[in-house]
Amino acid sequence: MKATVKWVDGAMFLGESGSGHSVVMDGPEDHGGRNMGVRPMEMLLLGMGGCATFDVMSILKKTRQKVQDCRVELDAERADGVPSPFTKIKMNFIVTGVGLKEAQVKRAVELSATKYCSASIMMEAAGVEVSHGYEIVEAEV
């Protein structure tokens, strides 16, 4: 996997993935930015959420659950000072569907957390306290 990050100006950078997709990262005005893009640490958090949600959805599809929506809300804490790495990340999956089986949702979240999600497993290996929860919402028919 490869990526390139190019400085634009101030605290703005343009990231390009090896697959050819681009994203703007920028800092707040008090750090020389113009607040025109996500922060780099937000990108890490978003990547982790995307990785985990991909896993959960893949597992639920394989078990033929009738999922209509799935999102993960992430709440992260960072250490004070510099550097300020993540210290805790709470992940809560909200899965909406028809007749979803709680055991299947629980198992999908557990498998993502312990076996499949490279991003969250990497964060834990780096000493970040990562927790996973879920909620099931019955969709209106």
N, C-alpha and C positions, 0 to 999 in steps of 0.2 A: 504494500500500500504506500502510495506517495501523495504528497500535497505540497503546495507552494503558498507562502504568505508574503505579500509584497506591501511595503509601506507606501501609503498614498500621500498623507501629510498629517501634521499634528499627531493625534493618537488614532488615526484611521488606517486600517489595513484591509487589503483584499485577499481573501483566502480562496484558493482554487484546489478542488479535490482532484485526485488522479482520474476520476471518472468525468472530469470536465465541468463540474458545477462550481459556481462561485457564491461567496457570501461576504458581506461587508461587516467588519468589526470596527467599533469605534468606542472611544472613551467619553467620559463626561467632560463638560466644559472646564471644570476646575482641574482637569488633568490634561488639558490641551486638545481635547476632542470637541466634536460638534454634536455628539449624541445621535449619530445617524446610522447606528448599527448595534448589534448585540455586543456585549462585553465578551472577551475571550473566556472567562470563567463561566459565563452563562452558556457559551457554546459547549463546554464540557458537560454541564448539567443537561442541556438539551440532547446531546449525543447519548448520554446514559439513558435518558428517558425514551429516546427513539429505539435504542437497542433493546431495552427491556420490553417495551410495548410490542415491538416486532415479534419477539419470542412468545409473549403471552397470546397474541392473536394467532400466530402459527399453530400453537398447541391447541387452542380452543377450536380452530377450524378443523384440525385433524380429529378432534373428538366430536365433531358435528354439532357443536353448540350454535344456537341461533343468535349470534352476536350482532347487534345493530350499531353499537358504538363502544369504543374503548379509549379511555384516556388515562394518563398517569399524572398526578399532581406531585411535584417534587418540592420539598422544603429543605433547604440546605443551610447549614451553619458553617462559618469560617473562623479560623483562629484570628485573634487580634494581632496587630503588628505586621511586619514584613519579614518573610513572606506570610501570606494568609491563606493557607490551603484549606480545603474542606475538612471539617472535623466530623460532621454528622450529615447524613442525607436520609430523609424520610421519603419513601415512595408509596403513594396510595393510588391503586388502580380502581377506576370506576368503570365497571363493565355493565352495559345496558343490553338487554336482549329479551327474548321470549322463552320462558321456561328454563332458564339457565340453571345448571346443577352446581350448587355451591362447592361440592367436592372437586368438580372439574376446574372451576375457577381458582380455587385454593391451590390445587396441584399445578396449574399452569404458572401461577405466580411463584410457587416454590421452585419449580424446575428452572424458571428464568433466573431466579436469585442464586441457585446453587450449582447449576450445570451449564446454562446456555449464554447468559448475558455477559459477554467479555468485559463490557464497560463497568458494570457494577461489581463484578468479581475482581477486576483490577483495582477499583477504588478500595474495596475491603482489604485486599492484599497490601495496599499502601497505608493502611491504618485508619481509613475512614469508617466510622460506625454507620453502616447502611441498614435500614429497616424497611420491610415491605408489608403493606397492608392492602386490603381490597374491600370494595363495596359492590353489591349487585343491585342493579335497578331493573325492575320489571318494566318492559316496554309496553306502551299502550297498543292494543291490537286494533 
